[in-house]
Amino acid sequence: MLEELRSGAADVTSLLALTPERLAAGLATEKLGAFELHAFVRGNGSIANLGDLTGTTVGVVRGSFAVSGARLVPFARLVEFETTDDLILPLLTGEIDAVVSAHNGFLRRLRTAAVEDQIVALDPPLVTSPYGFVVAAENEPLRTVLNAAIYSSISPEYLADVEQTWFGRSRTLWDNVLVRWGLLVSAVMLAAILVLGYWFFHYRKRSAELSRDRASDQLLIGALDEVAAAIVIYDDNLKAVHWNHGFELIFPSMVPALKKGATMRQMIVQSYVDGTIQNDLSDVEILEKVDLFIEDMRRGRAEVRTVRTQDGRVFQARDVKLGARHFASLRVDVSQLQKQQDTIAQQAVSLEAANEDLRTFSSIAAHDLKAPLFSLLNLIDFMAEDMEEAGITLPPDIQTNWAQMERLSHRMMRLVQDLLVYSTTQSESHRSEVIEPSPRLQEVLDLAGPREGFEVIIEANMPQLQVNPIAFDMVMRNLIVNALQHHDRDRGTIILSAQSGPDAVILSVRDDGPGIPEEHREQIFAPFHRLSASTEGSGLGLAFIKKTVESWGGSVQVRLGTATRGGVRGEFSALCHAE
């Protein structure tokens, strides 16, 4: 076009990008818009921005303006194609990583090929070049006329319409035939719902009248909605008027009586007399019992009864008043549930027996071990005295081993003693009485022997407790000793306090020690569990505390406070029943 312009064969070109080279060849009109050169990539690929194009394979149309734009991509390998349409398939198949092309033109090709949703353009554009008409350099009047036409006739709206005509537009949901049909079907369904709603409200009054005419049916339906079981509906005279199919399946022998119009009293009496319901009552007792059921039902005091049939099934039976003039008998089969409850009860008995055997074994084992251990400790003391009298001095290594043996023997004795106490906790802790905690805790503290440098504060006037006194002393002594042994400083404070609740007392032992990490707060109550191997003890102290307090019907928990180093941080709380 520029060659034709220079030779005089043409006065003006079609729309061209107004590059410096083209501006040197003629006179440009006012800008009508701008060509944008974009990089296009696969929508599901790994390239998300222009920076990801470095070193990739880029497709362009041979000899097009896109070639110079593609060279802006660092280290890109250009692959040239003859036409724009030739770029689409290699891009989709992954033969090339990206395409550089004019934005609107390439979008039109994608829309025509129906793959617009699979390829995306990266922002920002690689090159943006204004476009307009180029007029022969000596034809200034023509450019003036063209500019005047542009000013008077060309608007952004007009250009947008022309662009859509040339390049088309992106597809919307409305372009999808299935979407249009779906909206149409939805509209039809909405119209149908509105019509049905109109008729519903229009005939609602009539429906209520029909419901009243069939009140007995509605009562039966209401009962069935409440529970799926054997149901019989009676009128105000307690005469059977309706029953469900479940009744016929569960109690087939009683259906003939219903069909003859039996009353509720007759039906219940029959179930007891003919042995359908297990019982050992006389005829007189049966009549009195049934009359009591019916009297309670009429007064609205119907209670759920559990009855057993001769074939071993278990039912929850209830006779209730329905509305102002009807009554219902409901029988729900709970045989499976009852069987599970019986199994649980048997397992509880077996478990208690096993626990008792274990406690007995632990007690016997502790007693049997205590005597030889006591003899061993005495023997160690006698040997030490004999060596001292004989002037025998052991080598340092043997002295260390001797001390270790003595320490382990004493530790074993403490373990046996604690095990003996632990095994007898269940039975001993049940003998309870009302105690005053505050003065009793002072005696416990004297026996515990607090470390020098530690202050133990006992709150005055604590609420009374219903506990076993000896077990209470052992629990509190264990908690106090535990707080003293595991404190990480030479000085500290321990606070014993209690709070009274509606039906229980919360007794707390708080200290300003290091606390117990959260991950160990459940483990510490397990028997023989010790957080530190360097600390003396059997590992049964907290297990004894938990077992004892739970035998009172209470619970034990430990938590870490949020106070500063100088305040109270760790707390054991025991929930005990009040007087």
C-alpha positions as CSV (number, residue, x, y, z in Angstrom):
1,M,0.0,0.0,0.0
2,L,2.8,2.4,0.8
3,E,4.4,1.6,-2.6
4,E,1.2,2.5,-4.3
5,L,1.0,5.7,-2.3
6,R,4.5,6.7,-3.2
7,S,3.9,6.0,-6.9
8,G,0.8,8.1,-7.1
9,A,-1.5,5.2,-7.9
10,A,-3.4,5.6,-4.6
11,D,-4.3,8.7,-2.6
12,V,-4.9,7.0,0.8
13,T,-4.3,3.6,2.3
14,S,-6.7,1.5,4.4
15,L,-6.2,1.4,8.2
16,L,-2.5,0.9,9.1
17,A,-0.5,0.9,12.3
18,L,1.1,4.3,12.5
19,T,4.7,3.1,12.9
20,P,7.6,5.6,12.3
21,E,8.4,3.9,9.0
22,R,4.9,4.4,7.7
23,L,4.7,8.0,9.0
24,A,7.8,8.8,7.0
25,A,6.0,7.5,3.8
26,G,2.9,9.8,4.0
27,L,0.6,12.0,6.1
28,A,-1.3,10.2,8.9
29,T,-4.8,11.1,10.0
30,E,-6.0,11.4,13.5
31,K,-5.7,8.1,15.5
32,L,-8.8,5.9,15.3
33,G,-7.6,3.3,17.8
34,A,-4.7,1.1,18.6
35,F,-3.5,-2.4,17.5
36,E,-2.4,-4.5,20.5
37,L,0.1,-7.3,20.0
38,H,-0.6,-10.0,22.6
39,A,1.0,-13.3,23.6
40,F,-1.6,-16.2,23.7
41,V,-1.1,-19.4,25.7
42,R,-3.1,-22.5,26.6
43,G,-5.6,-21.9,29.4
44,N,-4.6,-25.0,31.3
45,G,-0.8,-24.6,30.8
46,S,1.9,-23.6,33.1
47,I,2.5,-20.1,31.6
48,A,0.7,-17.5,33.7
49,N,2.5,-14.2,32.8
50,L,4.9,-12.6,30.3
51,G,7.9,-13.5,32.5
52,D,7.2,-17.2,32.0
53,L,7.7,-16.9,28.3
54,T,11.5,-16.6,28.6
55,G,13.2,-19.3,26.6
56,T,9.9,-20.8,25.2
57,T,8.9,-21.6,21.6
58,V,6.7,-18.8,20.1
59,G,4.7,-19.1,16.9
60,V,4.2,-16.0,14.5
61,V,2.9,-15.4,11.0
62,R,5.8,-15.0,8.6
63,G,6.5,-11.4,7.6
64,S,3.9,-10.0,10.0
65,F,4.2,-7.2,12.5
66,A,4.1,-9.9,15.2
67,V,7.6,-11.0,14.3
68,S,9.1,-7.9,15.7
69,G,6.9,-8.1,18.8
70,A,7.9,-11.7,19.5
71,R,11.5,-10.8,19.4
72,L,10.8,-8.8,22.6
73,V,10.5,-12.1,24.5
74,P,14.0,-13.0,25.9
75,F,15.6,-16.1,24.4
76,A,12.4,-17.1,22.6
77,R,12.7,-19.5,19.6
78,L,10.4,-18.2,16.8
79,V,8.5,-20.6,14.6
80,E,7.0,-19.0,11.5
81,F,3.7,-20.1,9.9
82,E,2.0,-19.0,6.7
83,T,-1.4,-17.9,8.1
84,T,-2.9,-17.0,11.5
85,D,-5.2,-20.1,11.3
86,D,-2.1,-22.3,11.1
87,L,-1.1,-21.1,14.6
88,I,-4.1,-22.5,16.5
89,L,-3.6,-26.3,16.3
90,P,0.1,-26.3,17.2
91,L,-0.7,-24.2,20.2
92,L,-3.5,-26.5,21.4
93,T,-1.3,-29.6,20.9
94,G,1.7,-28.2,22.7
95,E,3.9,-28.1,19.6
96,I,4.6,-24.4,20.4
97,D,4.3,-22.8,23.8
98,A,2.8,-19.4,22.8
99,V,1.5,-17.4,19.9
100,V,2.2,-13.7,19.3
101,S,-0.5,-12.1,17.1
102,A,-2.8,-9.0,16.9
103,H,-5.3,-9.3,19.7
104,N,-8.6,-8.8,17.9
105,G,-7.7,-10.7,14.8
106,F,-6.5,-13.8,16.6
107,L,-9.6,-13.7,18.9
108,R,-11.8,-13.8,15.8
109,R,-10.0,-16.9,14.6
110,L,-10.4,-18.6,18.0
111,R,-14.1,-17.7,18.0
112,T,-14.6,-19.2,14.6
113,A,-12.8,-22.4,15.6
114,A,-14.9,-22.5,18.8
115,V,-11.7,-22.8,21.0
116,E,-11.9,-19.4,22.6
117,D,-12.3,-20.9,26.1
118,Q,-9.1,-23.0,25.7
119,I,-6.6,-20.2,24.9
120,V,-6.0,-17.0,26.9
121,A,-4.2,-13.7,26.2
122,L,-1.5,-12.6,28.6
123,D,-1.5,-9.0,29.9
124,P,-0.1,-6.5,29.4
125,P,0.3,-6.4,25.6
126,L,3.8,-6.8,24.1
127,V,3.3,-3.9,21.7
128,T,0.6,-1.2,21.4
129,S,0.5,0.7,18.1
130,P,-2.0,3.5,17.2
131,Y,-3.7,3.1,13.8
132,G,-5.3,5.4,11.2
133,F,-5.2,6.3,7.5
134,V,-2.0,7.3,5.6
135,V,-2.4,10.0,2.9
136,A,0.1,10.8,0.1
137,A,2.6,13.3,1.4
138,E,1.6,16.0,-1.1
139,N,-2.1,15.6,-0.5
140,E,-2.7,17.7,2.7
141,P,-6.2,18.7,1.7
142,L,-7.3,15.1,1.6
143,R,-6.0,14.5,5.1
144,T,-7.9,17.6,6.3
145,V,-11.1,16.3,4.9
146,L,-10.6,12.9,6.4
147,N,-9.8,14.4,9.9
148,A,-13.0,16.5,9.7
149,A,-15.0,13.4,8.9
150,I,-13.3,11.6,11.8
151,Y,-14.1,14.4,14.2
152,S,-17.8,14.7,13.1
153,S,-18.8,11.1,12.5
154,I,-16.5,8.7,14.4
155,S,-17.4,8.1,18.1
156,P,-16.1,5.4,20.6
157,E,-19.6,3.7,20.4
158,Y,-19.4,3.7,16.6
159,L,-15.9,2.2,16.7
160,A,-17.1,-0.5,19.2
161,D,-19.9,-1.5,16.8
162,V,-17.5,-1.7,13.9
163,E,-15.0,-3.7,15.9
164,Q,-17.8,-6.2,16.9
165,T,-18.8,-6.4,13.2
166,W,-15.2,-7.2,12.1
167,F,-14.1,-9.4,15.0
168,G,-17.2,-10.7,16.7
169,R,-17.7,-10.9,20.4
170,S,-17.0,-13.4,23.2
171,R,-19.5,-16.1,23.8
172,T,-21.8,-15.8,26.9
173,L,-24.0,-18.3,28.7
174,W,-26.9,-17.2,26.7
175,D,-25.2,-18.4,23.5
176,N,-25.3,-22.0,24.9
177,V,-28.4,-23.8,23.7
178,L,-28.6,-25.9,26.8
179,V,-28.6,-22.8,29.0
180,R,-31.4,-21.2,26.9
181,W,-33.5,-24.4,27.2
182,G,-32.7,-24.6,30.9
183,L,-34.0,-21.1,31.5
184,L,-37.1,-21.8,29.4
185,V,-37.8,-25.0,31.4
186,S,-37.2,-23.1,34.7
187,A,-39.6,-20.4,33.6
188,V,-42.3,-23.0,32.7
189,M,-41.8,-24.7,36.1
190,L,-42.0,-21.4,37.9
191,A,-45.2,-20.6,36.2
192,A,-46.6,-24.0,37.1
193,I,-45.6,-23.5,40.7
194,L,-47.3,-20.2,40.8
195,V,-50.5,-21.7,39.3
196,L,-50.4,-24.6,41.7
197,G,-49.8,-22.2,44.6
198,Y,-52.8,-20.1,43.5
199,W,-55.0,-23.2,43.5
200,F,-53.6,-24.4,46.8
201,F,-54.5,-21.2,48.6
202,H,-57.8,-20.9,46.7
203,Y,-59.0,-24.3,47.8
204,R,-57.3,-24.3,51.2
205,K,-60.6,-23.6,53.0
206,R,-62.3,-26.5,51.2
207,S,-59.4,-28.8,52.1
208,A,-59.8,-27.9,55.8
209,E,-63.5,-28.8,55.6
210,L,-62.6,-32.2,54.0
211,S,-60.0,-32.8,56.7
212,R,-62.5,-32.3,59.4
213,D,-64.9,-34.7,57.7
214,R,-62.1,-37.3,57.8
215,A,-60.8,-36.5,61.3
216,S,-60.4,-40.1,62.3
217,D,-58.1,-40.8,59.3
218,Q,-56.0,-37.7,60.2
219,L,-55.7,-38.9,63.8
220,L,-54.4,-42.3,62.5
221,I,-51.9,-40.5,60.2
222,G,-50.8,-38.3,63.0
223,A,-50.1,-41.3,65.2
224,L,-48.2,-43.0,62.4
225,D,-46.1,-39.8,62.0
226,E,-45.1,-40.0,65.7
227,V,-44.0,-43.6,65.8
228,A,-43.9,-46.5,63.4
229,A,-45.3,-49.4,65.4
230,A,-48.5,-51.2,66.4
231,I,-51.2,-48.5,66.7
232,V,-54.9,-48.7,67.6
233,I,-57.2,-45.7,67.6
234,Y,-60.2,-45.6,70.0
235,D,-63.2,-43.3,70.1
236,D,-64.5,-41.4,73.2
237,N,-66.1,-44.6,74.5
238,L,-62.7,-46.4,74.1
239,K,-64.1,-48.5,71.2
240,A,-61.6,-49.5,68.5
241,V,-62.2,-47.6,65.3
242,H,-58.9,-47.8,63.4
243,W,-55.6,-49.7,63.6
244,N,-52.6,-49.8,61.4
245,H,-51.1,-52.6,59.4
246,G,-48.2,-52.9,61.9
247,F,-50.7,-54.1,64.6
248,E,-51.9,-56.9,62.4
249,L,-48.4,-58.0,61.7
250,I,-47.2,-57.8,65.4
251,F,-50.4,-59.1,67.2
252,P,-52.3,-61.2,64.6
253,S,-54.2,-63.1,67.3
254,M,-55.9,-60.0,68.6
255,V,-57.1,-58.6,65.2
256,P,-60.5,-60.6,65.4
257,A,-61.4,-58.8,68.6
258,L,-60.7,-55.4,67.0
259,K,-62.9,-56.3,64.1
260,K,-65.7,-57.0,66.5
261,G,-65.4,-53.6,68.0
262,A,-63.5,-54.5,71.3
263,T,-62.7,-51.7,73.7
264,M,-59.3,-50.7,75.0
265,R,-60.0,-52.3,78.3
266,Q,-61.0,-55.6,76.7
267,M,-57.9,-55.5,74.4
268,I,-55.4,-54.9,77.2
269,V,-57.1,-57.5,79.5
270,Q,-57.0,-60.1,76.7
271,S,-53.3,-59.5,76.1
272,Y,-52.7,-60.3,79.8
273,V,-55.2,-63.2,80.2
274,D,-54.3,-65.2,77.1
275,G,-50.6,-64.9,77.9
276,T,-49.6,-62.6,75.0
277,I,-47.9,-60.4,77.6
278,Q,-45.8,-62.2,80.2
279,N,-47.2,-61.8,83.7
280,D,-47.8,-63.7,86.9
281,L,-50.9,-61.7,88.0
282,S,-54.3,-63.1,89.0
283,D,-57.4,-62.2,87.1
284,V,-58.4,-59.7,89.7
285,E,-55.0,-58.1,89.7
286,I,-55.1,-57.9,85.9
287,L,-58.4,-56.0,86.0
288,E,-57.2,-53.6,88.7
289,K,-54.0,-52.9,86.8
290,V,-55.8,-52.3,83.5
291,D,-58.4,-50.0,85.2
292,L,-55.4,-48.0,86.6
293,F,-53.8,-47.7,83.2
294,I,-57.1,-46.3,81.7
295,E,-57.7,-43.9,84.6
296,D,-54.2,-42.5,84.2
297,M,-54.7,-42.2,80.5
298,R,-58.0,-40.2,80.8
299,R,-56.3,-37.9,83.2
300,G,-53.3,-37.3,80.9
301,R,-50.8,-39.1,83.1
302,A,-50.0,-41.9,80.7
303,E,-46.5,-43.4,81.3
304,V,-44.3,-45.6,79.1
305,R,-44.4,-49.3,80.2
306,T,-42.0,-52.1,79.2
307,V,-43.8,-55.4,78.5
308,R,-42.5,-58.7,77.3
309,T,-44.4,-61.2,75.0
310,Q,-44.3,-64.9,75.4
311,D,-42.1,-65.2,72.3
312,G,-39.4,-63.1,73.9
313,R,-40.1,-59.7,72.3
314,V,-39.9,-56.5,74.3
315,F,-42.3,-53.6,73.7
316,Q,-42.6,-50.1,75.0
317,A,-46.4,-49.7,75.7
318,R,-48.2,-46.4,76.0
319,D,-51.9,-45.5,76.0
320,V,-52.5,-41.7,75.3
321,K,-55.2,-39.3,74.6
322,L,-55.5,-37.8,71.1
323,G,-57.4,-34.6,70.7
324,A,-60.7,-34.1,72.6
325,R,-62.5,-37.3,71.6
326,H,-60.0,-40.0,70.7
327,F,-57.4,-42.2,72.4
328,A,-54.6,-44.4,71.1
329,S,-52.6,-47.5,72.1
330,L,-49.0,-47.5,71.0
331,R,-46.7,-50.5,71.1
332,V,-43.1,-50.0,69.9
333,D,-40.8,-53.1,69.5
334,V,-37.6,-52.4,71.4
335,S,-36.4,-56.0,71.6
336,Q,-33.0,-55.3,70.0
337,L,-32.4,-52.3,72.3
338,Q,-33.4,-54.4,75.4
339,K,-31.0,-57.1,74.2
340,Q,-28.2,-54.7,74.0
341,Q,-29.0,-53.3,77.5
342,D,-29.1,-56.8,78.9
343,T,-25.7,-57.5,77.3
344,I,-24.2,-54.3,78.7
345,A,-25.5,-55.2,82.2
346,Q,-24.0,-58.7,82.0
347,Q,-20.7,-57.2,80.8
348,A,-20.7,-54.7,83.6
349,V,-21.1,-57.6,86.1
350,S,-18.3,-59.5,84.4
351,L,-16.1,-56.4,84.4
352,E,-16.7,-55.7,88.1
353,A,-15.8,-59.4,88.9
354,A,-12.6,-59.1,86.8
355,N,-11.7,-55.8,88.6
356,E,-12.3,-57.4,91.9
357,D,-10.0,-60.3,91.0
358,L,-7.4,-57.8,89.9
359,R,-7.7,-55.9,93.1
360,T,-7.4,-59.1,95.1
361,F,-4.3,-60.2,93.1
362,S,-2.7,-56.8,93.5
363,S,-3.3,-56.9,97.3
364,I,-2.0,-60.4,97.7
365,A,1.1,-59.6,95.5
366,A,1.8,-56.5,97.5
367,H,1.5,-58.3,100.8
368,D,3.7,-61.2,99.6
369,L,6.4,-58.8,98.3
370,K,6.3,-56.6,101.4
371,A,7.8,-59.2,103.8
372,P,10.9,-60.2,101.8
373,L,11.5,-56.6,100.8
374,F,11.4,-55.6,104.5
375,S,13.8,-58.4,105.3
376,L,16.1,-57.3,102.4
377,L,16.2,-53.7,103.8
378,N,17.0,-55.0,107.2
379,L,19.7,-57.2,105.8
380,I,21.3,-54.2,104.0
381,D,21.3,-52.3,107.3
382,F,22.8,-55.2,109.2
383,M,25.6,-55.7,106.6
384,A,26.4,-52.0,106.8
385,E,26.6,-52.1,110.5
386,D,28.8,-55.2,110.5
387,M,31.2,-53.7,108.0
388,E,31.4,-50.5,110.1
389,E,32.1,-52.5,113.3
390,A,34.8,-54.6,111.4
391,G,36.4,-51.5,110.0
392,I,35.8,-52.6,106.4
393,T,35.9,-49.8,103.9
394,L,34.5,-50.5,100.5
395,P,36.2,-49.2,97.3
396,P,34.5,-46.2,95.8
397,D,32.9,-48.1,92.9
398,I,31.4,-50.7,95.3
399,Q,30.2,-47.9,97.7
400,T,28.4,-46.3,94.7
401,N,26.8,-49.7,93.8
402,W,25.9,-50.3,97.4
403,A,24.1,-46.9,97.7
404,Q,22.3,-47.6,94.4
405,M,21.2,-51.0,95.7
406,E,19.9,-49.4,98.9
407,R,18.1,-46.6,97.1
408,L,16.4,-49.1,94.7
409,S,15.4,-51.3,97.6
410,H,13.7,-48.4,99.4
411,R,12.0,-47.4,96.1
412,M,10.7,-50.9,95.7
413,M,9.3,-50.8,99.2
414,R,7.5,-47.5,98.4
415,L,6.1,-49.1,95.2
416,V,4.8,-52.1,97.1
417,Q,3.2,-49.9,99.8
418,D,1.6,-47.6,97.2
419,L,0.4,-50.6,95.2
420,L,-1.2,-52.0,98.4
421,V,-3.0,-48.7,99.0
422,Y,-4.1,-48.4,95.4
423,S,-5.5,-51.9,95.3
424,T,-7.7,-51.3,98.4
425,T,-8.9,-47.8,97.3
426,Q,-12.2,-49.0,95.8
427,S,-13.6,-50.6,98.9
428,E,-12.1,-48.4,101.6
429,S,-13.1,-45.0,100.1
430,H,-16.9,-45.8,100.2
431,R,-17.0,-45.4,104.0
432,S,-17.7,-41.7,104.2
433,E,-18.6,-39.0,106.7
434,V,-19.0,-35.2,106.8
435,I,-15.7,-33.5,107.6
436,E,-14.4,-29.9,108.0
437,P,-11.5,-29.7,105.4
438,S,-9.6,-26.6,106.8
439,P,-8.5,-28.0,110.2
440,R,-8.0,-31.5,108.8
441,L,-5.7,-30.1,106.1
442,Q,-3.5,-28.6,108.7
443,E,-2.9,-32.0,110.2
444,V,-2.3,-33.4,106.7
445,L,0.3,-30.7,106.1
446,D,2.1,-31.6,109.4
447,L,2.5,-35.2,108.1
448,A,3.5,-34.1,104.6
449,G,6.5,-32.2,106.0
450,P,6.8,-29.1,103.7
451,R,10.2,-28.2,102.3
452,E,12.1,-25.3,103.8
453,G,11.5,-22.1,101.9
454,F,7.9,-23.1,100.8
455,E,4.7,-21.6,102.2
456,V,1.5,-23.6,102.2
457,I,-1.6,-21.5,102.5
458,I,-4.8,-23.2,103.7
459,E,-8.0,-21.3,103.1
460,A,-10.1,-20.9,106.2
461,N,-13.8,-22.0,106.5
462,M,-13.9,-24.4,103.6
463,P,-17.3,-25.9,102.8
464,Q,-18.0,-29.3,104.4
465,L,-17.3,-32.5,102.4
466,Q,-18.9,-36.0,102.4
467,V,-15.8,-38.2,102.0
468,N,-13.9,-41.0,103.6
469,P,-11.6,-39.1,106.0
470,I,-8.6,-41.4,105.7
471,A,-8.8,-41.5,101.9
472,F,-9.2,-37.7,101.9
473,D,-6.0,-37.3,104.0
474,M,-4.1,-39.6,101.6
475,V,-5.3,-37.7,98.5
476,M,-4.4,-34.3,99.9
477,R,-1.0,-35.5,101.2
478,N,-0.2,-36.9,97.8
479,L,-1.1,-33.6,96.1
480,I,0.9,-31.5,98.5
481,V,3.9,-33.8,98.3
482,N,3.6,-33.9,94.5
483,A,3.6,-30.0,94.3
484,L,6.7,-29.9,96.6
485,Q,8.7,-32.6,94.8
486,H,8.2,-31.3,91.3
487,H,8.7,-27.6,92.0
488,D,11.6,-26.2,90.0
489,R,12.8,-23.6,92.6
490,D,14.0,-23.4,96.2
491,R,11.1,-21.2,97.2
492,G,7.5,-21.3,96.3
493,T,3.8,-21.1,97.4
494,I,1.1,-23.7,97.5
495,I,-2.5,-22.7,98.1
496,L,-5.3,-25.0,99.2
497,S,-8.8,-23.7,98.6
498,A,-12.4,-24.8,98.0
499,Q,-15.5,-23.4,96.3
500,S,-19.0,-24.7,96.9
501,G,-21.4,-25.4,94.0
502,P,-25.1,-26.4,93.8
503,D,-24.4,-30.1,94.5
504,A,-20.6,-30.4,94.7
505,V,-17.4,-28.8,96.1
506,I,-14.4,-28.0,93.9
507,L,-11.2,-28.4,96.0
508,S,-8.0,-26.9,94.5
509,V,-4.3,-27.3,95.1
510,R,-2.4,-24.6,93.3
511,D,1.3,-23.9,93.1
512,D,3.7,-21.5,91.3
513,G,5.9,-24.3,89.9
514,P,6.6,-25.0,86.2
515,G,3.3,-26.7,85.5
516,I,2.7,-29.8,83.4
517,P,2.8,-29.7,79.6
518,E,-0.6,-30.1,78.0
519,E,0.4,-33.3,76.1
520,H,1.1,-35.0,79.5
521,R,-2.0,-33.9,81.4
522,E,-4.0,-37.0,80.7
523,Q,-1.1,-39.5,80.9
524,I,-0.1,-38.5,84.4
525,F,-3.2,-40.2,85.9
526,A,-2.2,-43.6,84.5
527,P,-0.7,-46.1,87.0
528,F,3.1,-46.2,87.1
529,H,3.4,-43.2,84.7
530,R,6.2,-40.8,85.7
531,L,7.3,-37.7,83.7
532,S,10.8,-37.8,85.0
533,A,13.0,-40.8,85.7
534,S,15.1,-38.7,88.1
535,T,12.1,-38.1,90.5
536,E,11.6,-40.5,93.3
537,G,8.2,-42.2,93.4
538,S,6.2,-45.2,92.3
539,G,4.1,-43.5,89.7
540,L,0.9,-44.5,91.6
541,G,0.2,-41.3,93.5
542,L,-1.9,-39.5,90.9
543,A,-3.5,-42.7,89.8
544,F,-4.6,-43.3,93.4
545,I,-5.9,-39.8,93.6
546,K,-8.0,-40.2,90.5
547,K,-9.3,-43.5,91.5
548,T,-10.2,-42.4,95.0
549,V,-12.0,-39.2,93.9
550,E,-14.0,-40.9,91.2
551,S,-15.1,-43.5,93.8
552,W,-16.7,-40.6,95.6
553,G,-18.6,-39.7,92.4
554,G,-16.2,-36.8,91.7
555,S,-13.5,-36.0,89.1
556,V,-9.9,-34.7,89.0
557,Q,-8.3,-32.4,86.4
558,V,-5.1,-30.4,86.0
559,R,-4.6,-27.1,84.2
560,L,-2.0,-24.5,83.7
561,G,-2.8,-20.9,84.8
562,T,-1.8,-17.7,82.9
563,A,-0.2,-15.8,85.8
564,T,3.3,-14.5,85.8
565,R,6.3,-16.4,87.2
566,G,5.7,-15.1,90.7
567,G,2.0,-16.1,90.7
568,V,0.1,-19.3,90.9
569,R,0.5,-21.3,87.7
570,G,-0.4,-25.0,88.1
571,E,-3.6,-26.3,89.6
572,F,-5.1,-29.7,90.5
573,S,-8.9,-29.5,91.0
574,A,-11.0,-32.3,92.5
575,L,-14.8,-32.2,92.2
576,C,-16.3,-33.8,95.3
577,H,-19.9,-34.2,96.5
578,A,-21.0,-31.7,99.2
579,E,-22.8,-32.7,102.3
